[in-house]
């Protein structure tokens, strides 16, 4: 599974990997988690036509021991193997900001010891784009939604807003030729 959306988007979202519904359709984020991601995008007046969406691994990571596939996070080896497709994909889209959707993506693209619950929503320097940040995975948000007082969905929405705002500001600055330094972007170094 490659990806979809606007190939000229200033914001690229990188998820974990395809699940059952994605396997069936060949499209990223189309199951329950994808529907929640679409809702969070809409809360920011965005659709898939505004961004580009792909995954860290290009095929389904699943445990087959029961005879039926059960989704699991991709292994480090699987993520490293798929970099030969992911990195040229990022380079082709050339986003201003990469938003890692979930811990596996953040550990692959930001750093291996990334802590999603502590570091989500922070902008970092990146070799893949002008900035990179991470947000909670919609499947995690779905699991948390029934907990009283849970704010994970609001974090997802606000992280998308921050990533989009930063990406569009960087795009405008680069088109106007204006320099935009790390301190102005609020990058964590």
Secondary structure, 3 states (H helix, E strand, C coil): CCEEECCCCCEEEEECCCCHHHHHHCCCCCCHHHHHHHHHHHHCCCCCCCCEEEECCCCCCEECCCCCCEECCCCHHHHHHHHHHHHHHHHHHCCCEEEEECHHHHHHHCCCCCCHHHHCCCEECCCCCCEEEEECCHHHHHHHCCCCCCCHHHHHHHHHHHHHHHHHHHHHHHHHCCCCCHHHHCEEC
